[in-house]
């Protein structure tokens, strides 16, 4: 990582998504500290073009190759290099002009480029949790091997990371991972059976992309975050306690041997953890809303209900089974969520798809990266079949 004498030069993978746009807002406020070198997007051509021009980037990649011509034509006069396809992302993240890579793509698709960035020795600001869910063991040992920091961007994991800054090497006794509970927290199991897509997309506290919003409603997001925390902080699932905290003010907590608990707080605003990762270890100013404790009055907590939210139980089950199970679970969930977003299946059917895929997976105890890619592919194919059988 290049330190403050020069600007930190960053690549943003997935710049047109919710995290990518908020990251650029952070950069906009600290242009003296950050230089954006590379932006990548799947399909959002117009936004990618305007971002590239505004931040005067070195290069962009449009992953959908059929849109290359359109981007090339728009950016040629600005002397911005244009590439297409995932192979280009993997090549370019390793460039000498990049210090840090923010991985803000959606889902498993982020794994290849994250691996490429680690192998090129780049610091990783990790927003793509599915990378660790699918291949946590491999990614973390690779980060150790290449001596690159993995700075969490997920708000809960950023909170845990921040809580650990003052731990002086004392081990974690317990992580208290907070969850808002999503839009269906107060619904009965029966009501959730009838939940519509619009209701699932209506998150009470956080403004996020559609995939993670559905994951939050099913609480699969919290399950994915338990797995993410396990790998990032090297703790067993018995040391990770999920606690529902509807106000989303405490972003997570760490408990130590003496029972002392350190919490990190703030209004829910993803720019805060994004900025902390991009600027780490510096704390920079941010035009966010500050906490007024008297106005808050009280904070509340409750235990999660895995009967109402079986996806959370499935995630713990995937950790218990180990190997490639979390990868298969994640793949099934991605397919199921996409099917819900296209209104092919109902929201409440997500855990059914996931469970069926997990039960039929070819289990691998110590998966290689190739095994992970293969598991992802076969689990997705199986999930597509299951979705199809449900829509008949
Ligand atoms: Mg989160």
Boltz pocket constraint, residues with backbone or C-beta under 6 A from the ligand:
constraints:
  - pocket:
      binder: B
      contacts: [[A, 154], [A, 155], [A, 156], [A, 225]]
      max_distance: 6.0
